[in-house]
Every structure is written in C-alpha cells, then in structure tokens.
Amino acid sequence: MACLLGGAAAGADPLRETGPVNNWAEMRAALAACWQPPPDTEGALIAFWFGLDKTGALRSKPRITARRLTGDHEAAKRFEGAALDALSRCFPMRVTPAFGAILGESPIRLRFVNTPPTTAYQINSNITVFAPQAAGTAAPPAR
C-alpha cells in the first residue's frame, strides 16, 4: 500500500513506454494494461473512488466504495491486492496537458471486475475494467 501513494511499483512498466494519455478511452486501456486478476477469483469485483491532479498523480489514497470478493479468504485477499497493485503500477499516469486539465476537475469511479465483459456504462470518469479474455473472445462495446 505504501507503493500506492509513493509511485510506480518495481518491474516493467508498459505505461512509461507509450505516449501520454490524452482521453478517457486511452485511460481505460492503460488501466486494463496494469491489471491482471489472480486465479480463483472469478466473479469478484472491487470499486474505487479517487481524484487525480493535472499531472496524472493520485491526490490521495483511493477509497474503496464496493467489494464483492469470491473464493476463500486467501483468494479474496489476492484479488484486492491485485487491484491495489494495479493502481500502484498505473499512477502516476503520464497525461497530456489538455487531459490533465480535465482530470483535475473529475472524480474517478473505477471498477475492476473479474467476469467476462458485458456492456458497461463507460462515460468519461466512470470506468469498468473487465478481466482479460482469451484471444478470439470479443468484448461487447462500452456505452
């Protein structure tokens, strides 16, 4: 958890190798690249509420607003830990100055969901990241 507020975790960081994020769709893709749900947690979800500053850094510790943890106690701990680790890897996120100005005014509602993708209400700062699917499995469009 200390890493969550202190910056990126150790290891390879695909976000640092790409250009800065310039819109909500790119932010969703970047968040998805940071998250890998652990095994034996199918059906679990966790939701966060947080703010970012204009540079793409967390303003404070994200607040957990909902949890549906599945599996045994250890699996539930691994799922929550994987979500927190994803936030540590993603933030601070490189953003363009124009998108940074939007971020400074927008609370983020983020859900990590370990289910197959369904149509999700994805408007601006309401973001749902579904578990990665096997190659060839098409995801429904976001609304």
C-alpha positions as CSV (number, residue, x, y, z in Angstrom):
1,M,0.0,0.0,0.0
2,A,2.9,2.4,0.6
3,C,3.8,2.0,-3.1
4,L,0.2,3.2,-4.0
5,L,0.9,6.7,-2.8
6,G,4.6,6.7,-3.5
7,G,4.7,5.9,-7.2
8,A,5.1,3.0,-9.6
9,A,6.0,-0.4,-8.4
10,A,9.2,-2.1,-9.4
11,G,9.4,-4.0,-12.6
12,A,8.5,-3.5,-16.2
13,D,6.1,-0.6,-16.8
14,P,4.3,-0.6,-20.1
15,L,2.8,2.8,-19.5
16,R,6.1,4.5,-19.4
17,E,6.9,3.1,-22.8
18,T,3.9,4.7,-24.5
19,G,2.9,8.3,-25.1
20,P,0.9,10.3,-22.6
21,V,-2.8,9.5,-22.2
22,N,-5.0,12.0,-23.9
23,N,-8.6,10.9,-23.3
24,W,-10.9,8.6,-21.2
25,A,-10.6,5.6,-23.7
26,E,-6.8,5.7,-23.5
27,M,-7.0,5.9,-19.7
28,R,-9.3,2.8,-19.7
29,A,-6.8,0.9,-21.9
30,A,-3.9,2.0,-19.7
31,L,-5.7,0.8,-16.5
32,A,-6.5,-2.5,-18.2
33,A,-2.8,-3.0,-19.0
34,C,-2.0,-2.6,-15.3
35,W,-4.4,-5.2,-14.0
36,Q,-4.2,-9.0,-14.0
37,P,-6.8,-10.7,-11.8
38,P,-5.5,-13.6,-9.8
39,P,-6.8,-17.2,-10.4
40,D,-9.7,-18.5,-8.4
41,T,-11.4,-15.1,-8.0
42,E,-14.0,-15.3,-10.8
43,G,-17.0,-13.1,-10.2
44,A,-15.1,-10.8,-7.8
45,L,-15.2,-7.0,-8.1
46,I,-13.8,-4.0,-6.3
47,A,-14.7,-0.4,-6.9
48,F,-12.7,2.7,-6.1
49,W,-13.3,6.5,-6.0
50,F,-10.4,8.9,-6.2
51,G,-9.1,12.0,-7.7
52,L,-6.1,12.8,-9.9
53,D,-4.2,16.0,-10.2
54,K,-3.4,17.7,-13.5
55,T,-0.1,15.7,-13.8
56,G,-1.9,12.3,-13.5
57,A,-0.9,11.6,-9.9
58,L,-3.3,10.4,-7.2
59,R,-4.5,13.2,-4.9
60,S,-4.9,10.9,-2.0
61,K,-5.4,7.2,-1.2
62,P,-8.2,5.8,-3.3
63,R,-11.4,5.0,-1.3
64,I,-12.9,1.5,-1.8
65,T,-16.6,2.0,-2.4
66,A,-17.7,-1.6,-3.1
67,R,-16.4,-5.1,-2.8
68,R,-17.7,-8.5,-3.9
69,L,-14.9,-10.9,-3.1
70,T,-15.2,-14.5,-4.1
71,G,-13.3,-17.7,-3.3
72,D,-11.7,-18.4,0.0
73,H,-10.1,-15.8,2.3
74,E,-6.7,-16.0,0.6
75,A,-8.3,-15.6,-2.9
76,A,-10.2,-12.6,-1.7
77,K,-7.0,-11.0,-0.3
78,R,-5.2,-11.8,-3.6
79,F,-7.9,-10.1,-5.6
80,E,-8.0,-6.9,-3.5
81,G,-4.2,-6.9,-3.5
82,A,-4.1,-7.2,-7.3
83,A,-6.4,-4.2,-7.7
84,L,-4.3,-2.1,-5.4
85,D,-1.1,-3.2,-7.2
86,A,-2.7,-2.2,-10.5
87,L,-3.3,1.3,-9.1
88,S,0.3,1.4,-7.9
89,R,1.6,0.5,-11.4
90,C,-0.7,2.9,-13.2
91,F,-0.2,6.0,-11.2
92,P,1.2,8.5,-11.6
93,M,0.0,8.2,-15.2
94,R,1.6,10.3,-18.0
95,V,-1.1,12.6,-19.3
96,T,-1.3,15.4,-21.9
97,P,-1.7,18.9,-20.5
98,A,-5.2,19.1,-22.0
99,F,-6.4,15.8,-20.5
100,G,-4.6,16.7,-17.2
101,A,-6.8,19.8,-17.0
102,I,-9.9,17.6,-17.3
103,L,-8.6,15.1,-14.7
104,G,-8.1,17.9,-12.2
105,E,-11.8,18.5,-12.2
106,S,-13.1,14.9,-12.5
107,P,-13.6,12.4,-9.7
108,I,-12.8,8.9,-11.0
109,R,-15.1,5.9,-10.3
110,L,-13.2,2.7,-11.2
111,R,-14.3,-0.9,-11.0
112,F,-12.1,-3.9,-11.6
113,V,-14.4,-6.8,-12.4
114,N,-13.3,-10.5,-12.8
115,T,-16.1,-11.5,-15.1
116,P,-16.4,-11.9,-18.9
117,P,-17.1,-8.4,-20.4
118,T,-20.7,-7.1,-20.5
119,T,-22.0,-3.9,-21.8
120,A,-20.8,-1.3,-19.3
121,Y,-21.8,2.2,-18.6
122,Q,-18.5,3.9,-19.6
123,I,-18.9,7.7,-19.7
124,N,-15.9,9.8,-19.0
125,S,-14.7,9.1,-15.5
126,N,-16.9,6.0,-14.9
127,I,-14.6,3.2,-15.8
128,T,-15.1,-0.5,-15.6
129,V,-12.1,-2.8,-16.4
130,F,-13.1,-6.4,-17.0
131,A,-10.8,-9.4,-16.7
132,P,-8.7,-10.1,-19.8
133,Q,-10.2,-12.7,-22.1
134,A,-8.7,-15.4,-24.1
135,A,-7.6,-14.5,-27.7
136,G,-10.6,-14.5,-30.1
137,T,-13.2,-13.6,-27.4
138,A,-14.8,-10.4,-28.5
139,A,-15.9,-7.9,-25.8
140,P,-19.2,-6.0,-26.2
141,P,-18.9,-2.3,-26.9
142,A,-18.8,0.1,-24.0
143,R,-21.7,2.6,-23.7
